[in-house]
Amino acid sequence: MGVIEETWLRSVGPTLLDVWKPILPRLQEGTTRAVPDWPPDLFALTAFALRRESLYVRVLSAGWPAVEFAGKGEDAWASFCRVTARAWVGTLGKGGEPPPLAVVERWNVLASRLDDPYLCPPSGSDPSLGLILMELLSISDEACRYLGRTYGCDSNESGSLFPLRYAEVCLNANNRSSMCRDISARLLRVLPKHRTPQEGLTIRSLSLYAGLIEGSEIGPEYHQAPGKEGLCSNVLIVPWPLVMGPSTFAASKAIPGEMRNMASPFGFFTVGRNPHEKDGAVVTAILDLIKKAEQDVGPIDTVVLPEAAVSRVNALDLVEVLDAMEINLIAGVGTPAEPEKQHGENFVLIAVAGSNVVHQDKQHRWKLDAGQIRQYSLGSRLDPGRTWWEHIDLGSRKVAFTQTQPWLSTCVLICEDLARPDPAGDAIRAVGPSLTIALLMDGPQTRVRWGGRHATTLAEDPGCSVLTLTSLGMSQMSRPQSGQPDRSRVVALWKEEDQDFVEVELPAGKHAAVLSLTVKKCVDWAADGRHRVAAVPSLSGVRYFSIPGGV
């Protein structure tokens, strides 16, 4: 390979040799040929190699599984993986004991090809290498079932909680971004996986328990929080602020030196503090709503507020109050920009009772065009002849996954982040959270609008349930199209796999709703023939509530 070619290959992404070199010296100390003894590491190596040039597609097309498993029943390969993985997990923490012979033998063949930068044979070459990669991927994926608390898995099945605790140590060491021990999170990450897409064929189709994330543009975080037992969860959605007007929006001058490439047709806008909101009003309102809701539906598990619903001060007050009540909080937080001085803020606080508070910034600015300015009657505040960008600090790009129960893992997106899947989309599809929540500053959440289109995409791949939520105030600012009925009290939309949309429309005089979620079991099949019982939250009831005394 010439210098120019090698330089180009490395410029377009890491090779398997890049991933392998840092861990080679330590592994060569053993008697085997550098076999990785930690399942997420082996999963990352094999999945990365199979993804190159879509090698896994050729392996599946050429005849899968290997001849030794053919004719021994449909479950022969899956049973072999389960037995081998269980034996492997049993060796962890026993002073360097090597993985089972089935893993070692396959790896020894693979290790002899480590001088190949891709470790991926071109079309027409020896197919046996791809077959071995597939087998090692399946076994290591099966071993990863013991490393995350996912529905249908018993962490005690291996006879030891050591693997689960060690996975947690690895996550902490990698800033919650990877379960890998020896592979740098700058190159590859492996996180627990909850759903396997049942549509199409990608590298994600091959695994049930582990998800591969490649690259470093987005920083994923995975939090396994202590959650309540049970197979149901009550979620209080509060579409705050309940009243908004055009005066909430204002032009904002750029900070000196900022965005000099923006021509005169462009400008910045900021969303100010809602003049109808009194200090602490939202805290009082939510406490009143919780009290009424718990008398009707039972304990509230989570409170959700839409994009930029509350100030930072009110959000932190809510965190403190709700944590004492053992209630989780997902709150959109907004801070207006100071023209020519400081960006505004737009982020979500994810606070799990008894655990950490996660701060996740919005990743894409809202662009207001002439059509939206007319839709929200903002012409008195922003010139419809210009295009306006939200004047916020985009901050660091990350997406947080929070698992509060074995069957309930959640990620949160903020408005445009739902419509613009890059860069968070790959991480979300790799992990396959059981629930994605999109916090919006938008019009009515009817099924025909843009939120419904993107919710359908996520419900198909990776197969999660999706909740979108906007504020009642913003929804009522949205003018309906000529001749169309007023749907401004549709503040939320629910979509789950193989089910129709549910529009959450507040009756007159109601200010919030409780969504009762229950477990829906489903069978996820991997492309190699293995399967598992997975779960997603299913909407089983909606109840509406009003704030005592109104607003």
C-alpha positions in Angstrom: 0.0 0.0 0.0 1.4 3.4 -1.0 1.8 6.3 1.4 -0.9 8.4 -0.3 -3.3 5.5 -0.2 -2.6 4.7 3.4 -3.0 8.4 4.3 -6.3 8.6 2.6 -7.6 5.4 4.3 -6.8 6.8 7.7 -8.4 10.2 6.8 -11.8 8.6 6.2 -11.9 6.7 9.5 -10.1 4.3 11.8 -9.0 0.9 10.5 -9.3 -2.2 12.6 -5.5 -2.0 13.0 -5.9 1.4 14.6 -8.3 -0.1 17.1 -6.2 -3.2 17.7 -2.7 -1.7 18.3 -3.3 0.0 21.7 -4.5 -3.3 23.3 -2.0 -5.7 21.5 0.9 -5.5 24.0 -1.2 -6.4 27.0 -3.0 -9.2 25.3 0.2 -10.8 24.0 1.2 -11.5 27.5 -1.2 -14.4 27.5 -0.6 -17.9 26.0 -3.3 -17.5 23.4 -3.0 -15.3 20.4 -4.1 -12.0 21.9 -7.7 -13.1 22.4 -9.8 -10.3 24.0 -11.2 -11.6 27.3 -13.8 -8.8 27.7 -17.0 -9.4 25.5 -17.6 -5.7 24.6 -14.1 -5.4 23.2 -14.5 -8.4 21.0 -17.9 -7.3 19.9 -16.5 -3.9 18.9 -13.7 -5.4 16.9 -15.8 -7.9 15.0 -18.8 -5.6 14.3 -16.4 -2.9 13.0 -14.7 -5.3 10.7 -18.0 -6.8 9.4 -19.4 -3.3 8.7 -16.5 -2.5 6.3 -17.7 -3.1 2.7 -20.9 -4.7 4.2 -19.1 -7.9 4.7 -21.9 -9.2 6.9 -24.3 -9.1 3.9 -22.0 -11.4 1.9 -21.7 -13.8 4.8 -25.4 -14.1 5.3 -26.0 -14.5 1.5 -23.3 -17.1 1.1 -24.8 -19.6 3.6 -25.3 -19.1 7.2 -24.7 -20.5 9.8 -21.6 -22.7 9.3 -22.0 -26.3 8.0 -21.5 -27.8 11.5 -24.8 -26.3 12.7 -26.8 -27.1 9.6 -29.4 -29.8 9.9 -29.3 -29.7 13.8 -32.5 -27.8 14.3 -33.4 -24.1 13.9 -32.1 -23.3 17.4 -28.8 -25.1 17.1 -26.7 -21.9 16.5 -28.6 -19.8 19.1 -28.2 -22.6 21.7 -24.4 -22.9 21.0 -24.1 -19.1 21.4 -26.0 -19.1 24.7 -23.9 -22.0 26.2 -20.6 -20.5 25.1 -21.5 -17.0 26.3 -22.6 -18.3 29.7 -19.3 -20.2 30.1 -17.4 -17.0 29.0 -19.1 -14.8 31.6 -18.3 -17.4 34.2 -14.5 -16.9 33.5 -14.6 -13.2 34.1 -12.9 -12.0 37.2 -11.0 -15.2 37.7 -7.5 -14.0 37.4 -7.0 -13.9 33.6 -8.7 -17.2 32.8 -9.1 -17.3 29.0 -12.5 -17.4 27.3 -14.0 -20.8 26.2 -12.1 -22.9 23.6 -14.8 -22.1 21.0 -13.8 -18.4 21.2 -10.1 -19.0 21.4 -9.9 -21.2 18.4 -11.9 -18.8 16.2 -9.8 -15.9 17.4 -6.5 -17.6 16.6 -7.6 -17.9 13.0 -8.6 -14.3 13.0 -5.5 -13.0 14.7 -3.3 -14.4 11.9 -4.9 -11.8 9.6 -4.3 -8.7 11.8 -1.8 -7.3 9.3 -4.7 -6.5 7.1 -5.7 -2.9 7.9 -9.4 -3.6 7.2 -9.4 -7.2 8.3 -12.1 -7.5 5.7 -11.6 -9.6 2.5 -12.6 -8.0 -0.8 -15.4 -9.6 -2.8 -14.4 -13.1 -4.2 -11.7 -13.8 -1.6 -11.7 -16.4 1.2 -15.2 -16.2 2.8 -14.2 -18.2 5.9 -12.8 -15.0 7.6 -16.2 -13.3 7.4 -17.9 -16.4 8.8 -15.5 -16.4 11.8 -16.1 -12.7 12.4 -19.9 -13.3 12.4 -19.6 -16.2 14.8 -17.4 -14.2 17.2 -19.8 -11.2 17.0 -22.8 -13.4 17.9 -21.0 -15.1 20.8 -19.7 -11.8 22.3 -23.1 -10.1 21.8 -24.8 -13.0 23.7 -22.2 -12.6 26.5 -23.2 -8.9 26.7 -26.7 -9.8 27.8 -25.3 -10.1 31.3 -23.7 -6.7 31.3 -26.9 -4.5 31.1 -30.2 -4.6 32.9 -32.5 -5.3 30.0 -35.9 -7.0 29.9 -35.8 -10.8 29.8 -32.3 -11.0 31.3 -31.4 -12.2 34.7 -28.1 -10.8 35.9 -27.8 -13.7 38.4 -28.1 -16.3 35.7 -24.3 -16.6 35.4 -24.0 -17.2 39.1 -22.2 -13.9 39.7 -23.0 -10.2 39.7 -19.4 -9.5 38.9 -19.9 -8.9 35.1 -22.7 -6.4 35.7 -20.7 -4.5 38.2 -17.6 -4.5 36.0 -19.6 -3.1 33.1 -20.6 -0.3 35.3 -16.9 0.4 36.2 -16.1 0.5 32.5 -19.0 2.9 31.8 -17.7 5.2 34.6 -14.1 5.0 33.3 -15.3 6.1 29.8 -17.5 8.9 31.0 -20.6 6.7 30.6 -19.9 6.4 26.9 -18.7 2.8 26.4 -18.6 -0.6 28.1 -15.3 -1.3 26.3 -12.3 -1.8 28.6 -9.3 -1.6 26.2 -10.7 0.1 23.1 -10.6 3.8 23.1 -14.0 5.5 23.1 -12.6 8.0 20.6 -12.7 5.2 18.0 -15.4 2.8 18.9 -18.0 2.6 21.7 -20.3 -0.3 22.8 -23.4 0.3 24.9 -26.2 -1.9 26.1 -28.9 -2.3 23.5 -32.7 -2.6 24.0 -34.3 -3.0 20.5 -33.1 -4.6 17.3 -34.7 -3.2 14.1 -37.0 -5.7 12.4 -36.9 -3.8 9.1 -34.1 -3.7 6.6 -30.6 -5.1 7.0 -27.8 -3.2 8.7 -25.0 -4.0 11.1 -27.6 -3.3 13.9 -29.6 -6.2 12.7 -26.9 -8.7 13.9 -27.0 -8.0 17.6 -29.6 -8.2 20.4 -27.7 -7.0 23.5 -24.8 -4.7 22.4 -24.8 -1.6 20.1 -21.8 -0.3 18.2 -21.3 3.4 17.9 -18.5 4.6 15.7 -16.9 8.1 15.6 -16.7 10.9 18.1 -18.9 13.7 16.7 -21.6 12.8 19.2 -20.9 11.9 22.8 -23.3 9.2 24.1 -23.9 8.7 27.8 -25.6 5.7 29.3 -27.0 5.9 32.9 -28.3 2.8 34.7 -30.3 4.4 37.5 -32.0 2.8 40.5 -35.6 2.5 39.4 -38.9 1.5 40.8 -40.1 -2.1 40.5 -43.2 -2.9 38.5 -44.4 -3.1 34.9 -46.2 0.2 34.7 -45.2 3.9 34.9 -47.3 7.1 35.2 -45.9 10.1 33.3 -47.3 13.5 34.0 -46.9 15.8 30.9 -47.3 19.5 31.7 -47.4 21.6 28.5 -45.9 24.7 30.1 -46.1 27.6 29.5 -49.9 27.5 29.2 -50.0 31.0 27.7 -47.6 32.7 25.3 -47.7 35.7 22.9 -45.6 37.2 20.2 -43.8 39.4 22.8 -42.0 36.3 23.9 -39.9 36.5 20.7 -37.3 39.2 20.0 -34.5 40.0 17.6 -31.0 39.5 19.0 -27.9 41.1 17.7 -24.9 38.9 17.0 -21.9 38.7 19.4 -19.0 40.6 17.8 -17.1 38.3 15.5 -19.8 35.7 15.4 -21.1 34.1 12.2 -19.5 36.7 9.9 -20.4 34.5 7.0 -24.1 35.2 7.5 -25.4 37.7 4.8 -27.9 40.5 5.5 -31.0 38.3 4.9 -30.2 36.4 8.0 -30.6 37.4 11.6 -30.8 36.0 15.2 -33.8 35.8 17.4 -34.2 34.8 21.1 -37.1 33.5 23.2 -37.5 35.6 26.3 -39.0 34.7 29.6 -42.7 34.3 29.4 -44.3 37.5 30.8 -47.3 35.5 32.0 -45.1 33.3 34.3 -44.6 34.4 37.8 -41.5 33.4 39.8 -42.0 29.9 41.1 -45.5 29.5 39.5 -44.5 26.4 37.6 -43.3 24.6 40.8 -46.5 25.4 42.6 -48.6 24.3 39.6 -46.8 21.0 39.2 -47.0 20.1 42.9 -50.8 20.8 42.7 -51.1 18.6 39.6 -49.1 15.8 41.2 -51.4 15.8 44.2 -54.5 15.7 42.1 -53.1 13.1 39.7 -52.0 10.7 42.5 -55.4 10.7 44.0 -56.8 9.5 40.7 -54.2 7.3 39.0 -51.7 6.5 41.8 -48.0 7.4 42.1 -46.4 9.6 39.5 -43.1 8.3 38.3 -41.9 11.1 35.9 -42.8 14.7 35.1 -42.1 16.0 31.6 -42.0 19.6 30.4 -41.5 20.7 26.8 -38.7 22.7 25.2 -37.6 25.9 27.0 -40.5 25.6 29.3 -38.8 26.8 32.5 -35.9 28.9 33.6 -32.7 27.4 35.0 -33.7 28.5 38.5 -37.2 27.0 38.3 -35.7 23.8 36.8 -33.3 23.3 39.7 -36.0 24.0 42.2 -38.1 21.3 40.6 -35.2 18.9 40.7 -34.8 19.4 44.4 -38.5 19.1 45.2 -39.2 16.1 43.0 -36.1 14.2 44.1 -37.4 14.3 47.6 -40.7 12.8 46.3 -38.8 10.1 44.4 -40.2 11.5 41.1 -38.1 11.8 37.9 -37.9 15.0 35.9 -37.4 15.7 32.2 -37.5 19.5 31.7 -36.7 21.7 28.8 -34.8 24.7 30.0 -34.4 28.1 28.3 -32.4 31.2 28.9 -32.8 34.3 26.6 -29.7 35.7 24.8 -28.2 39.0 25.8 -27.8 40.8 22.4 -24.1 41.4 21.5 -23.0 39.8 24.8 -24.1 36.2 25.4 -25.9 33.4 23.7 -29.1 32.0 25.1 -29.4 28.5 26.4 -31.7 25.7 25.3 -31.1 22.3 27.0 -32.9 19.5 28.8 -32.3 18.5 32.4 -32.9 14.8 33.0 -33.1 14.1 36.7 -33.6 10.6 37.9 -34.6 10.4 41.6 -31.7 9.3 43.7 -29.3 9.5 40.8 -27.3 12.1 38.7 -28.7 15.1 37.0 -27.9 15.0 33.2 -27.5 18.2 31.2 -28.0 17.8 27.4 -27.8 20.8 25.0 -29.9 21.2 21.9 -27.8 20.3 18.8 -29.5 22.3 16.1 -30.7 25.9 16.0 -34.3 26.6 15.1 -34.6 28.5 11.8 -37.7 30.7 11.5 -38.8 31.5 8.0 -41.5 33.7 6.6 -44.1 30.9 6.7 -43.5 30.2 10.4 -43.5 33.9 11.2 -47.0 34.2 9.8 -48.1 30.9 11.3 -47.2 32.2 14.8 -48.2 35.8 14.2 -44.7 37.0 14.9 -44.6 39.7 12.2 -44.7 42.5 14.8 -41.5 41.1 16.3 -39.5 39.6 13.4 -39.3 40.8 9.8 -40.7 38.0 7.6 -38.4 39.2 4.8 -35.4 37.8 6.7 -34.5 34.3 7.9 -34.0 34.1 11.6 -31.7 31.7 13.5 -32.1 30.9 17.2 -29.4 32.7 19.1 -28.3 29.9 21.4 -25.0 28.3 22.4 -25.0 24.8 20.9 -22.5 23.6 23.5 -21.2 20.0 23.5 -23.1 17.5 21.4 -24.2 14.4 23.3 -27.2 12.2 23.7 -28.0 10.6 27.1 -29.7 7.3 27.6 -31.3 6.7 31.0 -32.5 3.2 32.1 -34.8 3.5 35.1 -36.3 0.1 34.9 -35.3 -3.1 33.1 -38.0 -2.5 30.5 -37.8 1.3 30.3 -34.8 3.1 28.7 -35.3 6.7 27.6 -33.5 9.2 25.4 -34.6 12.8 24.9 -34.4 15.1 21.8 -35.1 18.8 21.6 -37.2 19.9 18.6 -34.9 20.2 15.6 -32.8 17.3 16.9 -35.8 15.0 16.1 -36.0 16.4 12.5 -32.3 16.4 11.9 -31.1 12.9 12.9 -27.4 13.7 12.5 -25.3 13.4 14.6 -27.4 11.7 17.3 -29.3 9.4 15.0 -26.7 6.7 14.7 -26.3 6.4 18.5 -30.0 6.2 19.1 -30.5 3.5 16.5 -27.5 1.6 17.9 -28.8 1.6 21.5 -32.5 1.3 20.5 -34.0 2.9 23.6 -37.5 1.7 24.4 -38.8 5.3 24.6 -37.7 8.5 22.8 -39.2 11.8 24.1 -39.0 14.9 21.9 -39.5 18.2 23.7 -40.8 20.8 21.2 -41.7 24.5 20.8 -44.2 23.9 18.1 -47.8 23.9 16.9 -50.4 21.2 17.5 -49.1 17.7 17.7 -51.4 16.2 15.1 -50.4 13.0 13.3 -50.1 14.8 9.9 -47.4 17.2 11.0 -43.6 16.8 10.9 -43.4 15.3 14.4 -45.6 12.4 13.3 -43.4 11.6 10.3 -40.2 11.4 12.3 -41.9 9.5 15.2 -42.9 6.8 12.6 -39.3 6.5 11.5 -38.1 5.8 15.0 -41.0 3.4 15.8 -39.8 1.3 12.8 -36.0 1.6 13.4 -35.0 0.9 16.1 -38.5 0.1 17.2 -38.9 2.5 20.2 -42.1 4.2 21.3 -42.1 7.9 20.8 -43.7 10.9 22.7 -43.6 14.4 21.3 -44.7 17.3 23.6 -45.2 21.0 23.0 -46.4 23.8 25.2 -50.1 24.8 25.2 -49.1 28.4 24.8 -47.0 27.8 21.7 -49.6 25.5 20.2 -52.3 28.1 20.6 -50.2 30.7 18.9 -50.2 28.5 15.8 -52.9 29.7 13.4 -54.8 26.8 11.7 -54.8 26.7 7.9 -57.8 28.3 6.2 -60.9 26.1 6.6 -59.2 23.7 9.0 -60.5 23.1 12.5 -58.7 24.5 15.5 -56.6 21.6 17.0 -54.4 23.9 19.2 -55.1 21.8 22.4 -53.4 18.8 20.9 -50.2 19.2 22.9 -48.7 15.7 22.6 -48.5 12.8 20.2 -47.8 9.1 21.0 -46.5 6.5 18.6 -45.5 2.9 19.2 -44.5 0.1 16.9 -47.4 -1.5 15.0 -49.9 0.8 16.6 -51.8 3.9 15.3 -51.0 7.4 16.6 -52.6 8.7 19.8 -53.2 12.5 19.8 -53.3 13.9 23.4 -55.8 16.7 23.2 -56.5 18.7 26.4 -60.2 19.2 27.0 -61.3 22.7 27.8 -60.3 23.7 31.3 -57.6 21.0 31.6 -53.9 21.9 31.8 -52.0 18.6 31.9 -52.3 14.9 31.3 -51.1 11.6 32.8 -50.0 8.9 30.4 -50.1 5.5 31.9 -47.5 3.2 30.3 -47.3 -0.5 30.6 -45.0 -3.2 29.3 -45.6 -4.6 25.9 -43.6 -7.7 25.1 -42.2 -8.3 21.7 -39.8 -10.7 20.0 -36.7 -9.3 18.4 -34.9 -11.4 15.8 -31.3 -10.9 14.9 -30.2 -11.6 11.3 -28.1 -14.5 12.5 -31.2 -16.4 13.7 -31.1 -15.6 17.4 -34.0 -14.0 19.2 -34.9 -12.4 22.5 -38.0 -11.2 24.4 -37.8 -7.4 24.3 -40.2 -4.8 25.6 -41.4 -1.3 24.9 -43.8 1.0 26.8 -47.3 0.9 25.5 -49.9 3.6 26.2 -52.6 2.1 28.2 -54.5 5.2 29.5 -54.7 9.0 29.4 -56.2 11.1 32.2 -56.6 14.9 32.2 -56.1 17.3 35.1 -56.5 21.0 35.8 -54.5 23.4 37.9 -56.6 24.4 41.0 -57.6 28.0 40.5 -56.5 28.0 36.8 -53.6 30.2 35.6 
